[in-house]
Amino acid sequence: MGIPESEGFRTIFYEHYPMVRRKLVALVRDETAADDLAQDVFLRLYRNPPDDPAALGAWLHRVLTRIGYDYMDKKARERRLQSKQEMFYDMEASPPSGEEVMLRKLDQEDIREWLDELPERDRQALLLRYSGYSYTEIAGELGVRPPVVGTLLHRATQRLRQNAAKSLPQTD
């Protein structure tokens, strides 16, 4: 096709631009971005036109689709990066205050006291479960059958709650 003449290119542009823009709006769901992407499509057409002028419609469709998908991939990467940065910023932005650290330590001490009041087997079962052990692994450590572990953990949790309820101040 060669480098288009300015009048011929202008004719092609006015004829095909509405269709290219409409397809890009449908693809990227952003009118402003679709305008910019449509300009990119025609810039590519101007710089590197198809060899067969009869295939112009198919060429435009292929290029606009590729440009649209590239744009959406770029936006997805930007969202993932922003999400990671926000997550990192949230973790770094607010280290626990001295009061929060102290309250956490007090809570841990209370929980240790409540656990110490439990029978040995209940305490072990709870500590193993909250350390990430599976029911099968807990059964092996405690020397019980695996189906019993669920009941054992439930009862141990109930006893722990009762111990906590006894030591916490009652509010009416």
N, C-alpha and C positions, 0 to 999 in steps of 0.2 A: 504494500500500500504506500510505503514511503512516508516522508514527513508530510503531514497534512498542510494544505494551503490554509491560510488564515480564514478565508471565507467558507471553504468546505468544512473545516473543523468547527467553525461557529455554527453552521447548519446542523452538523451531527450533535454538537453540544445542546443546542436548543431543542432538538428533536428527542434526544435520549435522556437528558438530565432529569426530567420529572420522574421517569420510570426508575432510573438508578437511585434517586433520592428516596422515592417511595419504598423500594425494596430494602434500602439500608435502614430507613426508619423502622420498618417492620422487623428487621433483623436485630438491630442494636437497641431499639426502644428509647432512643434519645435523638430528638430532632436536631439539636445543635451539633452533636457528634456526626449525625448522618450528613449534614451539610458539609462538614470538613472532609468526611470520608468520600463523599461524592466528588469533591474537588480533586482528591487524590486519585480517584479512578480516572478522571479525565486528564489529569496530569500524566498518568501512565499511558493513556491512550495517545496523548500528544507526543510523548517521548519515544514510545515503542508501540506503534500501531500494529494491528494484526496483518498478516501477509495477505489474507483473503478478505476483501471488503464485504463480501456476502456474509461472512461469519461475525460481523461486528456485534450483533445482539448477543450471541453466545459468548463472545470474548468479554463483552462488558459484564455479563452475568457472572462469569467465572471470576473475573477480577474483583467485582464488588463483593462477591461471596467471600473470597479469600481475604480481602481487606477487612470486611466486617468481622469475620472470625478472628483474625489477628487482633483487632481492636478489643473484642470481648475477652480473649485470652489475656491481653495486657491488663485490662481492668480487673480480671479475676486475680492475677498475680499481685496487682497493687492492693486489692482488698485483703489478700492473705498476708502480705507484708505489713500492712497497717494493723491488722489484727494481732500479729506477732509483736509489733512494736508497742501497741497499747497494753498487751499482756505483760510484756517486759517492763514497761513504764509503771504499770500498776504495782508490780512486785517490788520495783526499786523505789518507787515514790514514797511509800509509807511503811517504813520499818516499824515494828511494834514499839509502842511507847513503854516507858518504864512501868507505868501502871498496868498495861496489858500483860507485860512479862510477869509481873508480880501476881496478878490475878490468875494467870495460867499456872504458875507454880503452886499457888494455893489450891487450885482445882485439882492438880495432879496429886498433891499431898492428901487431899480429901479422898480421892479415888483410891489411892494406895491404902489408906486406913480402912475404907469400906471393903477392899479386896482382902485385906489381912483378916477381917472378921469372917470371911467365907471359909468353908471346909477346903482342905488342900486340893481335892479333886476338882471342885467348882472353880477355884482360883486358877488352877492350871488350864482347865478347859477354856476359860475366858481369855487368858493371856495367849494361849496358842491360837485361838480363833482370830483375835485382833492383831496377831503377828503375821497373819496371812496363811496359816495352815489350813489345809482342806479337812473335811470331815473324816476322810480315810486316814490322813496323817494324825489327826487328833486321836482317833480310835486306837491307832498303833501306839502312840505315846502313853495313853492312859490305860491300855490293856482292856478295852471294851470293844464290843461289836459296833461297826459303823452305823447301823440304824439307831443305836442308842444315843449317839452324839447329839443329835438335834434336840432330844428331850433333855439331855444333860445340860446343854447350853441354855435352853429356855429356862430351866429351873434355876440355874446359876444366875442368869440375868435377873430373874424375879427376886432372888435373895439379895443381889446387889442393889436393886431398886429399894427394897425394904430397908436395907442398911442405910442408904442415902436418905430415905424419908425420915428415919429415926433421928438422924443427926442434923438435918436441916431445920431451921426455925420454922415453926408453923405460922402461916399468915391466914387471917380470917377475912 
